[in-house]
Amino acid sequence: MAGFSKDGNNGTSQKRQRTSGDAEGNKKRTATLHDLDAFECPLCFNPLTISIFQCDNGHIACFSCLDKLRKKCPTCSLPTLSRNRAMERVLKLLTIPCPNVEFGCSENVSFTKTSKHLEICAFTQRACPFSSCDFVCFNKDLYEHSVAKHCKSTYMFECGTPVFTYPLSGERVILKERTTKGEGEIVIVECFDTPQGRVFYASCIGPGEDKFSYTFKFFSSCPDRLWFESDLQRVREVSDEPPDGHFMLVPSCMCPDYKFYICINRKT
């Protein structure tokens, strides 16, 4: 019958000592990667994301390429069915400077979350969302540009607190979130006259990820009151045309004399 030698026990003891020594010493080690291209899919050249697959010869492919190639390696034609867990673990642990570091962003972000960070990064360049404007600015400068060039009235808002506004037909009103975190959201309230009546519409043009709902309440000299609730749509472009949905329609007979408020709430 086989048994364990004393040397084997010593080997286990030494391993435990090394593990203990590592824990007491540098608990976190870092490395430097000189070429991030090593983490691009060799087929589509996009940054690798989890999941990563490989064939028996070690050729890797991202998930989107794998689906297009019907799970067959384009290099050697072997089935590409195995997950490359080692590479996936490296991706999870990899942290890189924000690609906008040259413009002023000092954040370090997870490699797998770089795209999401760039969407909300204050130093990401973006085209002005108003369709008649070709101006390009940083996310952090979008509010100042919008106020200066595209709106006549501006208001500050806090989630859950009604704000009275007075948008007229063909005009836009900008609401800027009052917050101590980040840049705050930017909401546009628009008003359009149509044959059916006056349309009021709100949208969010900020780069954030949070979701919101909003309530319109309409008061006029007649005894009727109108109430409208909807999710706040986050848009990349603001046109000069009435929206297709998510708007409040007010009959023309109620429009000559009215008060109007919007209340924006952040969804949890």
RABEL-V899888 format. One line per field, one symbol per residue. phi: phi as a letter, one per 40 degrees, with the letter a starting at -180 (. if undefined). psi: psi as a letter, one per 40 degrees, with the letter a starting at -180 (. if undefined). A space follows every 50 residues. Layout:
# RABEL-V899888
phi = ???
psi = ???
This chain:
# RABEL-V899888
phi = .caccccccccccccccccccccccccbbbbbbcacccbbccbbgcdcbc bbbacccgcbaccccdcccfgbcccbgcdbbcccccccccccccbbcddc dcchcbcbbcdcbccccccbccbccacdccccbbcbacdcbcccccccbb bcbbbcbbdgbcbcbbcbdgbbbbbbccacbgcgcbbbbbbbcbdcibbb ababbcccbcbbbabcbbbbccccbbbabaccccbbabcbbdccafbbbb ddcccdbababbbbbccb
psi = hiihidddddddddddddddddddbhdhiiihhehedefihedeeihiih ihiiaeeehiiiddddddeffhhedeeihgehhgddddddddehhiihef deeeheihihdeeddddddehdehhiihehdeheihiideedddddddde idiiiiihhehihhighiheiihhhhhhiehaeiihhhhihihideahhh iiiheieieiiiiihhhhhieieiiihhiiihhhiehhieiiidifihhh ideeddhiihihhhhhi.
